[in-house]
Amino acid sequence: MRGLNLLLCLSFLVLHAINPVEARIKLVALPERQATQVQLENEQHTLLSEERELNLQAGSTEIDFSWQNVQILPDSIHLMVLEQQAPVRLLSVSYPPNAQALVWTISSPNAQTIRVRINYLLRHLDRLITYEAKANAKETQLELMGSLVLRNFSGEDLFNTQFQLAADQFVKTDLRNQETKRLQFLLKTAIPMQKRFVFDARVLPWEPELQEKNVGIPVFYELKNTAESQLGQMALWAGKTRLYGTDSQGGKVFLGEDRAAFTPVGDTLSLQIGESRDVVVTQRVLSEKRLNERRNHKNQVVLYDVEETMQVTLENFRDESVLMTLKQGMDSEWEMMKTSHPFVQKSFDLIEFELNLPAREKVVVDYTYQRRHQN
């Protein structure tokens, strides 16, 4: 424990022949930590909790908590009594001038040993989450390894410390000042996964033949954070993910890098592995007409509806079938009149078609809808 001291100062009054009252202070040996825990759930602030046993005398005992070259936020320090034989009372907290320290004054009715917890925020102690994912040759299963990277530049050595990622997820290790340590916290093999192509009409060009280069369709690996997928015991934390495939000889092939989003239990994690130019999507407006015109007293059109027919052609030039999600942006007020394929409304202004594109074939999606209350 570098730079951090906890001293007990026993202050009491004694009689003296010349001076009737004289203050005397006795420094007691440094109490060792009984337990140390670091909470890493908050990416911006790291909370450190340490438990100690303190020997109190009858009356008032001063506890001097000091630190040197340790990145503690002084106004975050908090003392909590966990175990006591007789009730004790915190009388005051003072900060000595020009010192990295504070002094608690505790009153006890008799001499006793109490167990306390000291909490404080510590700067320059943080963590990173990284993943490595490898797909099998058929791209049906994924091996996922998760690592916790601890970085300690706080000025304090942490021995036998429990690092808490979540309410029920802990890692116990030593971490010295200026040390970076990588710990594996997750390793799962043969996780079922789905390869998905996603065309978002709100982002990608509708007519790829008019573009100077081929339009890439984003491709994702999807896995569910559930027990059925060998996961589901905890949330998957956000972190950088390196993605690999498997070649014909069983070796690794680097596919790309993505940032995994925080994925609660039961949700789906999507990781983009790159883009494909073997699937071409062309979208056109086949017809558009006004309906239900509303006029004011001057016979001017003030509101109307629009009926629009869309056609989306999806061509798969690959030798295997493709699962495609087609995302279509909608107006704030709309009504679907007819469609060639079922869709799911994801929000008030977004619908999705999930399509299976057979190898070397073309699929055409037609739908007609009305946009309400245009002006």
NUTORLUM-354708 format. One line per 8 residues: number of its first residue (from 1); their letters; for each residue x, y, z of C-alpha. Coordinates in steps of 0.02 Angstrom, whole numbers, plus 32768, in hexadecimal, padded with zeros to 4 digits. Last residue first. Layout:
NUM = A = X Y Z  ... .
***
This chain:
375 = NQHRRQYT = 7683 83F8 76E2  767D 833D 7702  75FD 82F6 7779  7614 823A 7762  7693 81D7 76FE  763D 8144 76AC  768D 809C 768A  76AC 8026 75FA .
367 = YDVVVKER = 772A 7F98 7602  7790 7F33 7587  7824 7EC3 75B3  7880 7E6A 7526  78F6 7DD8 7545  797F 7DA5 74CB  79E1 7D03 74C4  7A95 7CC5 74C0 .
359 = APLNLEFE = 7A85 7C74 756C  79DC 7C8C 75BD  79B8 7D33 7614  795D 7D18 76B9  7906 7DB7 76ED  78E0 7E11 778F  7882 7EB2 7768  7895 7F41 77E3 .
351 = ILDFSKQV = 782B 7FDA 7807  7860 8082 784F  7803 8125 7874  7794 80FA 790B  7811 8077 7945  7844 7FC5 791A  77AB 7F9E 78AE  77C6 7EEC 786F .
343 = FPHSTKMM = 77AA 7EBC 77B9  7753 7E34 7755  7778 7E2A 769A  7719 7E61 75FE  76CC 7EF9 7653  7626 7F53 7654  75D9 7FF2 769D  7655 801A 7727 .
335 = EWESDMGQ = 7621 80B5 7788  768B 814C 77B0  76A4 81D9 782C  7756 8202 7866  7798 81D8 77BA  77EF 8133 7798  78A3 80F5 778C  78BF 8049 7742 .
327 = KLTMLVSE = 7937 7FC6 7784  7952 7F26 7720  799E 7E9A 7789  79EF 7E15 771C  7A17 7D5E 773F  7A80 7D21 76AD  7A7E 7C7E 764B  7B21 7C37 760A .
319 = DRFNELTV = 7B7F 7C45 7566  7B7A 7D03 756D  7B32 7D76 74E8  7A97 7DA0 754F  7A2A 7E24 74FE  79B0 7E8B 7566  7930 7EF5 750A  78CC 7F73 7571 .
311 = QMTEEVDY = 782C 7FBC 752A  77CB 8049 757C  771A 8086 755F  76E8 812D 75AA  763E 8171 75DA  764A 8225 7617  75CE 8278 768B  759A 832F 7684 .
303 = LVVQNKHN = 7594 83CD 76EC  758A 8488 76C9  754E 848A 7614  750D 8539 75ED  7454 854F 75CB  7455 85F8 761F  73EB 85B4 76AE  7470 8530 76CE .
295 = RRENLRKE = 748B 848F 766E  74A5 83D9 769E  74E5 835F 761A  74BA 82A9 763D  7539 8258 75C8  75D6 828A 756B  7636 8211 74FF  76DE 81B9 74FB .
287 = SLVRQTVV = 7712 8125 7490  77A2 80AC 7478  781B 80F9 74F5  78BD 8098 74E1  7934 802E 7547  79C7 7FC7 7508  7A24 7F4F 757B  7ABE 7EEF 753F .
279 = VDRSEGIQ = 7B08 7E5C 759F  7BB8 7E22 7577  7C00 7ECA 75AD  7C0D 7E98 7663  7C41 7F04 76F6  7CA1 7EE3 7797  7C98 7E76 7832  7C15 7EDD 788D .
271 = LSLTDGVP = 7BEE 7E96 7938  7B3B 7E8A 7975  7B15 7E54 7A28  7A62 7E1C 7A48  7A05 7E38 7AEB  79CF 7DB8 7B6E  7A50 7DEA 7BF0  7A84 7E9E 7BD2 .
263 = TFAARDEG = 7AF7 7ECC 7B40  7B69 7F64 7B4F  7B9F 7F84 7A9C  7C32 7F28 7A4E  7CAA 7F99 79F3  7CE2 7F56 794B  7D81 7F14 78FC  7D9C 7EB5 785C .
255 = LFVKGGQS = 7DA1 7E0D 7805  7E4B 7DC7 7839  7E5B 7D15 77F9  7E8E 7C8F 7876  7EC1 7BE0 783F  7E56 7B46 7824  7EA5 7B1A 777C  7E0C 7B56 7719 .
247 = DTGYLRTK = 7E11 7BFE 7774  7DBD 7C29 7819  7D7D 7CD7 783D  7DB7 7D5A 78B8  7D69 7DEF 790E  7DBF 7E67 7985  7D4A 7EB7 7A01  7D5E 7F5C 7A5E .
239 = GAWLAMQG = 7CEF 7F68 7AF7  7C41 7F7B 7B3E  7C19 7F03 7BCC  7BBB 7E61 7BB0  7B36 7E50 7C36  7B41 7DB7 7CA3  7B15 7CFE 7CAB  7ABE 7D03 7C01 .
231 = LQSEATNK = 7B45 7CAA 7B9C  7B4B 7BF6 7B5E  7AD7 7C25 7ACD  7A40 7BD4 7B1E  7A6F 7C30 7BBE  7A53 7CD5 7B65  7ABC 7D67 7B26  7A8B 7D4A 7A71 .
223 = LEYFVPIG = 7B0B 7D4E 79E6  7B0D 7DB0 7944  7B9C 7DBC 78C6  7B85 7E51 7854  7B9A 7E83 779D  7B89 7F36 775D  7B5C 7F41 76A2  7BE6 7F94 763C .
215 = VNKEQLEP = 7BB3 7FFD 75A7  7C1F 7FE3 750E  7C7F 807A 74D2  7C55 8119 7471  7B9F 810E 74A3  7B10 8118 7425  7B05 805B 7418  7AE8 8055 74D4 .
207 = EWPLVRAD = 7A3C 80A5 74C9  79F2 80B6 7578  7A8E 80F6 75CE  7AAB 80BB 7683  7A79 811B 771F  79BB 8123 7733  79A8 808A 76C4  7A03 8021 7746 .
199 = FVFRKQMP = 7A3C 7F7E 76F7  7A75 7EFF 7779  7AC8 7E57 7754  7ABE 7DD8 77E2  7B29 7D46 781B  7AD5 7CED 78AD  7B2E 7CA3 7943  7B2A 7C0A 79B2 .
191 = IATKLLFQ = 7BB7 7C11 7A33  7C2F 7B80 7A13  7CAF 7BB6 7A93  7CA2 7C28 7B29  7D2E 7C7E 7B87  7D0C 7D11 7BFB  7D6B 7D68 7C87  7E1D 7D66 7C43 .
183 = LRKTEQNR = 7E8E 7DDD 7CA0  7F03 7E60 7C55  7F6F 7EC7 7CCD  7FB6 7F76 7CBF  8029 7FAE 7D4C  8056 8062 7D78  802A 8042 7E31  801C 7F8A 7E57 .
175 = LDTKVFQD = 7F85 7F1E 7E32  7F6B 7E7D 7E94  7ED9 7E0D 7E65  7E23 7DDE 7E86  7DA3 7DEA 7DF9  7CEA 7E03 7E1F  7C41 7DF7 7DC8  7BA2 7DF2 7E2F .
167 = AALQFQTN = 7B75 7EAB 7E39  7BE0 7ED6 7DA2  7C96 7EF0 7D76  7CD7 7EE4 7E29  7D92 7EDD 7E48  7DBF 7E81 7EE9  7E6A 7EB3 7F28  7EEF 7E3F 7F6D .
159 = FLDEGSFN = 7F6D 7ECD 7F60  7F4B 7F7A 7F18  7FE1 7FED 7F0B  7FAE 80A5 7F09  7FEF 8132 7E9A  7F51 8132 7E2F  7FA4 80F8 7D8E  7F51 804E 7D90 .
151 = RLVLSGML = 7F11 8004 7CED  7EA5 7F67 7CF0  7E7E 7F0E 7C4C  7DED 7E93 7C59  7DEA 7E13 7BCE  7D5B 7DBC 7B74  7D6E 7D25 7B02  7CE6 7CF2 7A88 .
143 = ELQTEKAN = 7CE7 7C5A 7A16  7C5D 7C6B 7995  7BEE 7BF0 793A  7B91 7BED 7893  7C13 7C40 7825  7C33 7B9D 77C6  7CF0 7BAB 77E3  7CDA 7BD1 789C .
135 = AKAEYTIL = 7CD3 7C84 78D9  7D55 7CCE 794E  7D2F 7D5A 79C9  7DAE 7DB8 7A33  7D6B 7E30 7AB4  7DAE 7EC5 7B14  7D6F 7F1C 7BB1  7DD6 7FAC 7BF6 .
127 = RDLHRLLY = 7DF0 7FDE 7CA9  7E1A 8074 7D14  7E85 80B6 7DA0  7EC0 8165 7D76  7E50 81B7 7DF9  7E13 8167 7E9A  7D6A 818A 7EE7  7D5C 8162 7F9F .
119 = NIRVRITQ = 7D0E 80E5 8017  7D4D 80B5 80C4  7CF9 8021 8118  7D06 8009 81D3  7D16 7F7B 8250  7D1A 7FAF 8306  7D8C 7F78 8394  7D5B 7FB8 8440 .
111 = ANPSSITW = 7D8B 802A 84CF  7CEF 8075 851C  7C67 80F6 84FB  7CB2 811B 844E  7CC1 81C5 83F8  7D0F 81D3 834C  7D75 8265 8308  7D9E 8250 8250 .
103 = VLAQANPP = 7E39 82A6 820E  7E5E 82CC 8157  7EFB 82C5 80F1  7F5C 8304 805C  7FA4 8393 80BF  7FB5 8450 80AB  7F34 8473 8132  7EED 83E0 8195 .
95 = YSVSLLRV = 7E40 83A7 8155  7DC4 8388 81E0  7D35 830C 81F9  7CD2 8314 829A  7C77 82B6 8324  7C5A 820D 82D4  7BFB 81A9 8357  7C15 80FB 839C .
87 = PAQQELVM = 7B92 8081 83DB  7BD8 7FEE 843F  7C1E 7F4B 83FB  7C36 7F90 834B  7C30 7F49 829A  7C1A 7FA0 81F2  7C44 8056 8219  7C48 80BF 817A .
79 = LHISDPLI = 7CCB 8143 814E  7CBE 81A8 80AD  7D43 81F7 803E  7CF8 824B 7FA3  7D2B 82FD 7FD1  7DE3 82CB 7FCC  7DE2 8286 7F18  7E71 820A 7F28 .
71 = QVNQWSFD = 7EFF 8205 7EA8  7F87 81C4 7F1C  8029 8228 7F25  8023 8225 7FE4  7F89 81F1 8044  7F4B 8212 80F4  7EBE 81D1 8161  7EDA 8208 8216 .
63 = IETSGAQL = 7E5C 81B9 828B  7E44 821B 832C  7DFC 81BE 83C1  7D87 820E 843F  7D4B 81BC 84DE  7D74 8108 850A  7DFC 80CC 8495  7DDE 808E 83E5 .
55 = NLEREESL = 7E3A 8000 838D  7E14 8005 82D2  7DF4 7F6F 8261  7DFD 7F97 81A8  7D93 7F86 810A  7DBE 7FD8 8065  7D49 8016 7FDC  7D89 8064 7F3B .
47 = LTHQENEL = 7D11 80B7 7EC1  7D50 80D8 7E11  7CFF 8168 7DB4  7CE2 8182 7CF8  7CC6 80CE 7CBD  7C4C 80A8 7D4C  7C40 7FED 7D68  7CF6 7FDF 7D9F .
39 = QVQTAQRE = 7CDB 7FCE 7E5B  7D7E 7FAD 7EB9  7D7B 7F42 7F56  7DF9 7F34 7FE3  7DED 7EC4 807B  7E3A 7EBA 812A  7EAE 7F4D 810D  7F3C 7F5A 818B .
31 = PLAVLKIR = 7F32 7FCF 821F  7FCD 803F 822D  8018 803A 82DB  7FD4 80B7 835B  8011 8169 8369  7FFB 81AF 841A  7FC7 8263 8434  7FD2 82BE 84DC .
23 = AEVPNIAH = 7F78 835C 850D  7FAA 83AC 85B3  7F38 83EE 863B  7F70 8428 86E9  8019 8467 86AD  8097 845C 873D  806A 83B6 878E  801D 836C 86F2 .
15 = LVLFSLCL = 7F71 831E 86E0  7F46 82C0 8640  7EC7 82DF 85B7  7EAC 826B 8524  7ECC 8262 846A  7EED 81B9 8419  7F24 81D3 8366  7F01 813C 82F8 .
7 = LLNLGRM = 7F60 813E 8254  7F28 810F 81A5  7FAC 8126 8121  7FAC 8121 8062  8047 8145 7FFA  8061 8093 7FBD  8000 8000 8000 .
***
